[in-house]
């Protein structure tokens, strides 16, 4: 055993190296220039700064919830470590990935600003009605919907047929899997709108939340769909 790695031998046959997989953090925040990451874990606050070259750990944080914010306070070997997460939309300054919280971390004489929380929270919470595809208004937004469910499941109505599929969020953005759908025939206008929706969905590589709380689905930085909550 060495650190979080171990070698296992069964019946004289060496097995691939085993590594300890850490639990998913309760909350994560990230920032840039230089790169940093804060994980709020059950056992304390774990901060990586200077692009990962410096690791700070502070056990047993005090958690204080307020109006539209939450703070985490603990003491590391190098002094107090505090983080404040505000319930305010934040877009990562390098990747553009949206996050539900704006975060400020303080350690020693450093003030680190960035984004926190799970981007999926901004997408989930019920169906969105698509009001525009490639700049053209949708005839009936209640018949063109997209629902980002937990565990990467995607479903909705594409003007005529119900569809299903999946979605994935990563450092590169948002991707939708190829969509499967029912095979009902509709009037030509609805069928054409469905074709446009399926084609546009295949190009999506990112998203943003506009100032009016509407959803913008992006391809190459350009808005290909706009959607709203019912």
C-alpha positions in Angstrom: 0.0 0.0 0.0 1.3 3.5 -0.9 -0.8 6.5 -0.2 -4.2 6.0 -1.9 -2.9 3.2 -4.1 -2.4 -0.5 -3.5 -1.3 -3.6 -5.4 -3.3 -6.8 -5.2 -2.2 -10.3 -6.0 -4.7 -13.2 -6.4 -3.5 -16.8 -6.7 -0.1 -15.5 -7.7 -1.4 -13.2 -10.4 -0.8 -9.5 -10.1 -3.9 -7.4 -10.5 -4.1 -3.8 -11.9 -3.3 -1.1 -9.4 -6.2 -0.2 -7.1 -6.8 3.4 -6.0 -9.0 4.8 -3.3 -12.0 6.7 -4.8 -13.0 9.6 -2.7 -16.5 10.4 -1.9 -18.3 13.1 -4.0 -17.9 16.5 -2.3 -20.9 18.1 -0.7 -20.1 21.3 -2.6 -17.5 22.3 -5.1 -16.2 25.7 -6.3 -13.7 26.5 -8.9 -11.8 29.5 -10.2 -9.0 30.7 -12.5 -5.9 32.9 -12.7 -4.3 30.9 -11.1 -6.5 27.8 -11.1 -8.1 26.7 -7.8 -10.7 24.3 -6.5 -12.5 24.1 -3.2 -14.3 20.9 -2.0 -16.6 21.0 0.9 -16.4 17.4 2.3 -17.9 15.7 5.3 -14.5 15.8 7.1 -13.6 19.4 6.2 -12.6 22.0 3.5 -10.1 20.9 0.9 -8.5 23.7 -1.2 -6.2 23.3 -4.1 -4.5 26.5 -5.3 -1.8 27.5 -7.7 -3.1 25.0 -10.3 -2.9 22.2 -7.8 0.6 22.8 -6.5 -0.6 23.8 -3.0 -3.1 21.8 -1.0 -4.8 23.3 2.1 -7.0 21.3 4.4 -9.2 22.6 7.2 -11.2 20.2 9.3 -14.6 20.5 11.0 -15.9 23.7 9.2 -18.6 25.9 10.8 -21.5 26.2 8.3 -23.7 29.3 8.5 -26.7 29.7 6.2 -28.1 33.2 5.6 -30.5 34.9 3.2 -29.3 33.9 -0.3 -25.8 32.8 0.9 -24.0 30.1 2.8 -20.6 30.4 4.5 -18.0 27.8 5.5 -15.4 28.7 8.1 -12.5 26.5 9.4 -8.9 26.7 10.4 -6.0 25.1 8.5 -2.4 24.6 9.5 -1.7 27.8 7.5 -4.5 29.9 9.1 -8.2 30.5 8.7 -9.9 29.3 5.6 -13.3 30.7 4.7 -15.7 30.4 1.7 -18.9 32.3 1.0 -21.3 31.0 -1.7 -23.9 33.4 -2.9 -27.1 32.3 -4.7 -26.1 34.3 -7.7 -25.6 33.0 -11.3 -21.9 32.7 -12.3 -20.2 31.7 -15.5 -16.7 30.3 -15.4 -14.2 32.8 -16.7 -12.4 30.3 -18.9 -14.9 27.6 -19.9 -18.0 29.7 -19.8 -19.8 26.9 -17.9 -22.7 28.3 -15.9 -23.0 27.6 -12.1 -25.8 28.4 -9.7 -23.5 30.2 -7.1 -20.9 32.9 -7.0 -18.1 32.0 -4.6 -15.4 33.9 -2.7 -12.6 32.1 -0.8 -10.2 33.7 1.6 -7.0 32.0 2.8 -4.0 33.9 4.3 -3.7 37.1 2.2 -5.5 35.6 -0.8 -9.0 36.3 -2.1 -10.1 33.8 -4.7 -13.2 34.4 -6.7 -15.0 31.9 -8.8 -18.2 29.8 -9.3 -19.7 26.9 -7.4 -22.5 24.4 -7.3 -23.7 21.8 -9.8 -24.4 23.3 -13.2 -27.2 20.7 -13.7 -29.2 22.5 -11.0 -29.8 25.3 -13.5 -31.2 22.9 -16.1 -33.3 20.6 -13.9 -36.5 21.4 -12.1 -39.1 20.6 -14.7 -39.8 21.0 -18.5 -38.7 24.0 -20.5 -40.8 25.3 -23.4 -38.8 26.0 -26.5 -39.8 29.4 -28.0 -37.2 29.7 -30.7 -35.1 27.4 -32.9 -32.3 28.9 -35.0 -33.8 32.4 -34.7 -37.3 31.3 -35.8 -40.2 31.4 -33.4 -41.8 28.1 -32.5 -45.5 27.9 -33.4 -46.7 26.3 -30.1 -44.0 26.2 -27.3 -46.2 23.9 -25.3 -45.6 21.3 -28.0 -41.8 21.7 -28.1 -40.3 20.9 -24.7 -37.1 19.7 -23.1 -36.9 18.2 -19.6 -33.4 17.7 -18.0 -34.1 15.0 -15.4 -31.6 13.7 -12.8 -29.0 11.2 -13.7 -28.5 12.6 -17.2 -32.0 11.6 -18.5 -33.6 13.8 -21.1 -37.2 13.7 -22.4 -39.9 16.0 -24.0 -42.1 16.7 -27.0 -40.6 17.6 -30.4 -43.7 19.3 -31.9 -45.2 16.0 -32.9 -43.6 13.0 -31.2 -42.3 12.4 -27.7 -38.6 11.8 -27.5 -36.1 10.5 -25.0 -32.3 10.5 -24.6 -29.6 11.7 -22.4 -27.4 14.7 -21.6 -23.9 15.1 -20.2 -22.2 18.1 -18.6 -18.4 18.3 -18.6 -15.6 20.9 -18.6 -16.2 21.2 -22.3 -19.9 22.0 -22.0 -23.3 20.3 -22.5 -23.9 17.5 -24.9 -27.2 15.7 -25.8 -27.1 12.1 -26.9 -28.9 11.1 -30.1 -32.6 11.2 -29.5 -35.1 8.4 -29.8 -38.7 9.2 -30.6 -42.1 7.8 -31.2 -43.2 7.5 -34.8 -46.6 9.3 -35.0 -47.3 11.3 -38.1 -48.6 14.9 -37.8 -49.5 17.7 -40.1 -46.5 19.0 -42.3 -45.8 22.1 -40.3 -45.4 20.1 -37.1 -43.2 17.5 -38.8 -40.9 20.3 -40.2 -40.6 21.9 -36.8 -39.8 18.5 -35.3 -37.1 18.0 -37.9 -35.6 21.4 -37.1 -35.7 20.6 -33.3 -33.9 17.2 -33.7 -31.3 18.7 -36.0 -30.6 21.6 -33.7 -30.4 19.3 -30.6 -27.6 17.4 -32.3 -25.5 20.5 -32.5 -25.8 21.7 -28.9 -22.5 22.0 -27.0 -23.2 24.5 -24.2 -25.8 26.5 -22.4 -26.4 29.8 -20.6 -29.1 31.4 -18.5 -30.2 34.8 -19.8 -31.0 37.9 -17.6 -34.7 37.1 -17.9 -34.1 33.5 -16.6 -34.7 32.0 -20.0 -32.5 29.1 -21.2 -30.1 29.5 -24.1 -28.9 26.3 -25.7 -25.7 27.0 -27.7 -23.6 25.6 -30.6 -20.2 27.1 -31.1 -21.2 30.1 -28.9 -24.3 30.9 -31.0 -27.8 30.5 -29.6 -29.6 27.7 -31.4 -32.6 27.4 -29.1 -34.3 29.6 -26.5 -36.6 28.1 -23.9 -38.6 29.4 -20.9 -40.3 27.9 -17.9 -44.1 27.5 -18.3 
